[in-house]
Amino acid sequence: MDATTARYPLLPPAIAFAAGVAWDLEFGTPTRLLLAVATIAAAGWCRWHHRGGVGTVFLLLGVAVLGALRHHASRFHAPEDDLARLIAPHRQLIQLDGVVVSSPRQQPPPPDAPVYERPATRWQLRSESIRRHDCFVNVSGNLQVVVRGSVNRLIVGDRVRLTGWLRTPAGRRNPGGFNYGAFLTRRGIQAILSVNDPRSISHRGVSKQPGDRIRRWQAKTRAAGVELLSHHLSVQTVPVAAALLLGVREDLEPDQRDVFVHSGTMHLLAISGLHVGLLAGLVWSVCRLLHLRTSITTAVVIVGVIAFATIVETRPSVLRATILVVAGMLGRPWNRQASGVNSLALAGLVVLGLRPGDLQSPGAQLSFLAVGGLMYSAPRIAKLLPLTAGGGLLGRGWRRLVQAWLVGCVIWSVTAPMVAAHFGLFAPVGLVINVLLIPLVAIALWLGFGLLICGGWLPLVGIVLGTACDRLLALLLLIARTAADGPLSHIATPPPSTGWLLLFHGLLIVLVTCRHRGHYSLCLVAILAVVAGGLVNGLQRSRNTGLQVTILDVGHGGAILVECPGGNTLLYDAGTLRDGRQVARLIRDALWSRRRRRLDVVVLSHADRDHYNAAAHLVDLVPIGTLATAHSFFDHQQPETFEIGRRAVSAGIALKLVAAGDALKLAPGVRITVRHPAHGFQGSSDNSNSLVLEIVFRDRRLLLTGDVERDGLDDLLAAPIAPIDVLMSPHHGSPTANPARLARWARPKCLVISGSRSSNQPLLRSHFGPTVRILSTHDRGAISISIDGDGAIRIRTATGDPSLSAGDRGVSLRRTRCDSSAVRGLPTPASLCEGAF
């Protein structure tokens, strides 16, 4: 047994348990194999437990298998009546009864949404029974309910009956995008129920189960706290106070959230060890002022911390902090100090034992990393920079500040790669302002806790505490906003790879547990080499020999990323009927996943918001070389189009107005030609004026059509064209924009629809014929089309639906060529198959 195991006996089992969970997350090992390995580990430990090192290896192997089994059971072993067993591959209309287990949260439409767009209300539901034919049968499992409209009358614990569309949570639908399905799975949610009308929900009383009663009390307590804060604080500071004191972050405005993210202070709003520790310190100080005995003070602190953790949502960081405080306080009456490392390891075992999926949670990862960095660095920095008796109060205060800043630097360095992996940025300004803001946050928290405790029954005290807390939070907002607007606030960066993260944090673990000075120095050199290698690799520009076109899934809208040989990029359209800011981030993440950092050309087809409303936000996220569009794009009736032009010019982006016959030069061998509109053409609508691009590479043709229709479509079809290999369906698959004459003119091999439901596909099939492959981002997620140097085409989808890919492997796209005198097709075979990103 080594020194680390002797000093921190819980640390190796915690690491082994986490490794077992991670193994099952990645590989999904069968239960029988895990049980066989567990049997071998138990037998090995029984045989060699007296031999120290060998016995420890078998023991840790057994703990790792326990971790894998715990995750496997939570993910795959559902009860017989679990709702997940009833979910069909496609959505289905159902009626079910259940209990509301989380507070309904209303999400307003985006600022630039159409006037008819309704808010969305979301909450978590525990299902109880589902209607099958003429009766209800018992079911179990949790759902995410999404209602189109406002639902204000429900609270946690209410029993409801709902009618809506049941579907499985979507996974990663875009390259580099957020995996919403995995996020819901970590929270124990098996399906999503979409309700189109709030009138499809009926209230059926209140649940009498003890767990539901407790959750109802928690929700009412949080709601009462938010209402009390709103009475004593200003409108700007109420959301910040609710996040700091009660863990309610849903009311934060997007701009406020961005301020804290970009200033590197978002962790201050997430209830964690800082908040729990400050509360424990406040309760301890009050008890000592009242001259209570140590045993009574310890009991009061533990009860107060557990009560606080019960009221706020028990996220991994809250649970971890509560365990640390309770473990640290239990030894106080006997003047015994708990080991911080053992307490942290115990917290890890409890968190993963209760919810093994939290191993993937950004909050859990950052929380444990930060506390580990604090425990490792604080005593060493205190020894390096001790507090001396001389120097007076000012000197001691200065040394305390320097110590805190150095500890903050260590924590920032340890957590920065993980922050970049989850949020795509570094925030260097956090190194400066965090150490200054923590005392401010501490005072604001103490005042806020006092307001919540006393404000309801001592109005005068509430006014005094509320006014002081409001001023401090306003100052906190001002400092964070000033830091976020500074030149060194944050640096957007592509996320590091999983392999790099594992290597970096593995070396950190070796560094922390290393006792030999020579090995310690070697670990430091290895960490620096890994960091340098990651930076060099991240700065290298990815180059490919073929052409790749990715039709991103943005809902009803358009965003098509074109990557040329050599690395140059073009984006055709950037818009959606949803939030344009989210689509801008989606485009950026797709670029980063392809190791691209800039867009050489952005083409906006026409002045419909579902094709341009992300462009203005994209200017702030991604370097852009040229913005190209038609003359008709800048419309006096749509001032947003002029705002895009103004922001582009302010950012140094070149504006280029193009018409039919113009070419966009990005790479040798790639010909990008504008087919429509002709110079001077003025269609009857914005759709008719859509800018149409033809992309030719290795005699393969793709046609990007925007929303072209009516007289614009007539003008486009007036000129002959070689057969198209891949055609973007005009106007999102609208039947009026996809007549049979378009099919005869283009003769496509594959038709791709951006954001349309499947209801139009039978009509499109009648227009384009049975041999044309029809794909929709609504059904398949993002669709990627690759053309290699030999002209072979490969089409992949984000979903990689096996029920379709197996039958599609025999489908072929036929090469076509065009001579100078006429448009003629010369067929040669090439394969079309479907996989996954």
Secondary structure, 3 states (H helix, E strand, C coil): CCHHHHHCCCHHHHHHHHHHHHHHHHHCCCHHHHHHHHHHHHHHHHHHHHHCHHHHHHHHHHHHHHHHHHHHHHHHCCCCCEHHHHCCCCCEEEEEEEEECCCCEEECCCCCCCCCCCCEEEEEEEEEEEEECCEEEECECEEEEEEECCCCCCCCCEEEEEEEEEECCCCCCCCCCCCHHHHHHHCCEEEEEEECCHHHEEEEEECCCHHHHHHHHHHHHHHHHHHHHHHHCCCCCHHHHHHHHHCCCCCCCHHHHHHHHHCCCHHHCCCCHHHHHHHHHHHHHHHHHCCCCHHHHHHHHHHHHHHHHHHCCCCHHHHHHHHHHHHHHHCHHHCCCCCHHHHHHHHHHHHHHHCHHHHHCHHHHHHHHHHHHHHHHHHHHHHHCCCCCCCHHHHHHHHHHHHHHHHHHHHHHHHHHHHHHHHCEECCCHHHHHHHHHHHHHHHHHHHHHHHHHCCCCHHHHHHHHHHHHHHHHHHHHHHHHHHCCCCCCEECCCCCHHHHHHHHHHHHHHHHCCCHHHHHHHHHHHHHHHHHHHHHHHCCCCCCCEEEEECCCCCEEEEEEECCCCCEEEEEEEECCCHHHHHHHHHHHHHHCCCCCEEEEEECCCCHHHHCCHHHHHHHCCEEEEEECHHHCCCCCHHHHHHHHHHHHCCCEEEECCCCCEECCCCCEEEEEEECCCCCCCCCCHHHCCEEEEEECCEEEEECCCCCHHHHHHHHCCCCCCCCEEECHHHHCHHHCCHHHHHHHCCCEEEECCCCHHHHHHHHHHHCCCCEEEEHHHHCCEEEEECCCCCEEEEECCCCHHHHHHHCCCECCCCCCCCCCCCCCCCCCECCCCCC
